[in-house]
Amino acid sequence: MELKLLEDFLCLNDTRNFSRAAELRHVTQSTLSKRIRQLESWVGATLIDRSSYPIELTPQGTAMAPQAREIVSMLHGMRAGMRSFDTPPENAVGIGAMHTLRVTFLPEWRRRIEAVTGPWAVTPVGSPAAYAQTLRHFRNGETDLLLTYVHPSVAMGLDPNHFDTMMLGRENVLPLSAPADDGTPLHRLESGEPVHFLSYGTSSFFAQALTVLLNERPLALNVVASNAMSLGLQSLAKVGAGVAWVPESLAQEDLASGALVVAGGPEWFLRVEIGLFRRREKARPIIEKIWRAAGADLAAHAVPVVARLRQT
């Protein structure tokens, strides 16, 4: 059994869409489908319920997903640990980042930073890791920088005496629903009926951050699906499965096209910041250059992230 089969399965679990997962895995949809069936043959169980749309995991697939994620993370961690014995190239930078920020924020931010520092290479860190694993990789020295959402209710376990922090921006995480025929939310937070809730589970960043908001404003929530990835919940919301809280930067195109609409007022918005972290100990020259350039970029672009993205 090859590691890539587990990575394919986890990507499909996160996106719940064969086409999107194949795109992210850089293979054709037929190749991805063949590899998933190969994994199912090796496991001896059907992992994907292909009769539903978006696709769902079978009970066996649901049980296997967290174990597969841990195995993939462990193997990538072992490889990174072995590679750490080698001196990295001078311009190699390991960035631990939440998956959403890798998609929405990092590419444009990196372009602006490289305009000042010159090109630098991003050290591969394997498949997208769970939030706790991303933090652990950074604390263990497997990555040089950490790019993550920050919220007061989510403990990061980073001692301010040992790590520097720079807040690069902020944005809203919005409750989104597919529209009804008249353009209003198909699922509304204040309809008086139990809300079909697309959950982040229990341990992801947004799961922890949303707990405070939902405790302050109690709702009757009917959890219809769980996924630790914003992209996966966004896909489910688009087909009318329920309400998902999605970072505005990730949902911009769907909001503009009307594929998704906001399901509640501003009191239901979750406000988060975007933080860049590094170790306070003396860093390699390229990390120092990036940090200084990030500070200058922040001074020049001190606007909310979503507004900044719309300007580019």
Long-range contacts (C-beta under 8 A, 24 or more apart in sequence): 1-39, 1-42, 3-72, 3-75, 4-35, 5-35, 5-36, 5-38, 5-39, 5-42, 6-39, 6-68, 6-71, 6-72, 7-72, 7-127, 8-32, 8-35, 8-36, 8-39, 9-36, 9-39, 9-47, 9-61, 9-64, 9-65, 9-68, 10-65, 10-68, 10-69, 10-72, 10-127, 11-127, 12-36, 12-48, 12-55, 13-57, 13-61, 13-65, 13-227, 13-232, 14-99, 14-128, 14-227, 14-228, 14-229, 14-231, 14-232, 15-229, 15-231, 15-232, 15-235, 16-54, 16-55, 16-56, 16-227, 16-232, 16-235, 16-236, 17-54, 17-55, 17-235, 18-55, 20-231, 20-235, 53-239, 54-235, 54-236, 54-239, 54-241, 56-225, 69-129, 69-130, 72-126, 72-127, 73-126, 73-129, 73-130, 73-133, 76-125, 76-126, 76-127, 76-129, 77-137, 77-140, 77-142, 79-126, 80-125, 80-126, 80-137, 80-142, 81-142, 84-141, 84-142, 88-123, 88-284, 89-121, 90-284, 90-285, 90-286, 91-118, 91-119, 91-120, 91-121, 91-286, 92-120, 92-121, 92-122, 92-123, 92-286, 93-120, 93-121, 93-122, 93-123, 93-144, 93-145, 93-286, 93-287, 93-290, 94-122, 94-123, 94-125, 94-142, 94-143, 94-144, 94-145, 95-122, 95-123, 95-125, 95-143, 95-144, 95-145, 95-146, 95-147, 96-125, 96-129, 96-134, 96-135, 96-137, 96-138, 96-142, 96-143, 96-145, 96-146, 96-147, 96-148, 97-134, 97-146, 97-147, 97-148, 98-131, 98-134, 98-147, 98-148, 98-149, 98-205, 99-128, 99-229, 99-230, 99-231, 100-149, 100-230, 100-231, 100-247, 100-249, 100-250, 101-147, 101-148, 101-149, 101-274, 102-128, 102-147, 103-231, 103-250, 104-247, 104-249, 104-250, 104-305, 104-309, 105-147, 105-168, 105-169, 105-249, 105-274, 105-305, 105-309, 106-147, 108-309, 108-312, 109-168, 109-297, 112-297, 112-301, 113-290, 113-293, 113-294, 113-297, 116-289, 116-293, 116-296, 116-297, 117-286, 117-289, 117-290, 117-293, 120-286, 120-290, 128-229, 130-203, 130-204, 130-228, 131-203, 131-204, 131-205, 131-228, 132-203, 138-277, 141-279, 144-278, 144-283, 144-284, 144-287, 145-276, 145-277, 145-278, 145-287, 145-290, 146-275, 146-276, 146-277, 146-278, 147-274, 147-275, 147-276, 147-277, 148-205, 148-274, 148-275, 148-277, 149-205, 149-206, 149-209, 149-247, 149-272, 149-273, 149-274, 149-275, 150-272, 150-273, 150-274, 150-275, 151-205, 151-208, 151-209, 151-270, 151-272, 151-273, 153-208, 153-209, 153-211, 153-212, 154-205, 154-208, 154-209, 158-277, 161-280, 162-279, 162-280, 162-281, 163-277, 163-278, 163-279, 163-280, 164-277, 164-278, 164-279, 164-280, 164-291, 165-275, 165-276, 165-277, 166-275, 166-276, 166-277, 166-291, 166-294, 166-295, 166-298, 167-273, 167-274, 167-275, 167-276, 167-298, 168-274, 168-275, 168-276, 168-294, 168-298, 168-305, 169-273, 169-274, 169-301, 169-303, 169-304, 169-305, 169-308, 170-271, 170-272, 170-273, 170-274, 170-304, 170-305, 171-247, 171-248, 171-249, 171-271, 171-272, 171-274, 171-304, 171-305, 171-306, 172-247, 172-248, 172-269, 172-270, 172-271, 172-272, 172-306, 173-206, 173-209, 173-210, 173-245, 173-246, 173-247, 173-248, 173-269, 173-270, 173-271, 173-272, 174-245, 174-246, 174-247, 174-248, 174-251, 174-262, 174-269, 175-243, 175-244, 175-245, 175-262, 175-263, 175-264, 175-268, 175-269, 176-234, 176-237, 176-243, 176-244, 176-245, 176-246, 176-251, 176-254, 176-255, 176-260, 176-261, 176-262, 176-263, 177-237, 177-240, 177-242, 177-243, 177-260, 177-261, 177-262, 177-263, 178-237, 178-238, 178-239, 178-240, 178-259, 178-260, 178-261, 179-258, 179-259, 179-260, 179-261, 183-258, 183-261, 184-261, 185-243, 185-261, 185-262, 185-263, 186-240, 187-240, 187-242, 187-243, 187-263, 188-263, 188-264, 189-219, 189-243, 189-263, 189-264, 189-268, 190-264, 193-220, 194-220, 194-221, 194-222, 195-219, 195-220, 195-221, 195-222, 195-242, 195-243, 196-222, 196-224, 196-241, 196-242, 196-243, 197-221, 197-222, 197-223, 197-224, 197-242, 197-243, 198-224, 198-225, 198-226, 198-227, 198-233, 198-236, 198-237, 198-241, 198-242, 198-243, 198-244, 199-223, 199-225, 199-226, 199-227, 199-233, 200-226, 200-227, 200-228, 200-233, 200-245, 201-226, 201-227, 201-228, 203-228, 204-228, 206-230, 206-245, 206-270, 209-270, 209-272, 210-245, 210-270, 213-268, 213-270, 217-267, 217-268, 234-260, 245-270, 247-272, 248-306, 249-305, 249-306, 249-309, 252-306, 252-309, 252-310, 274-305
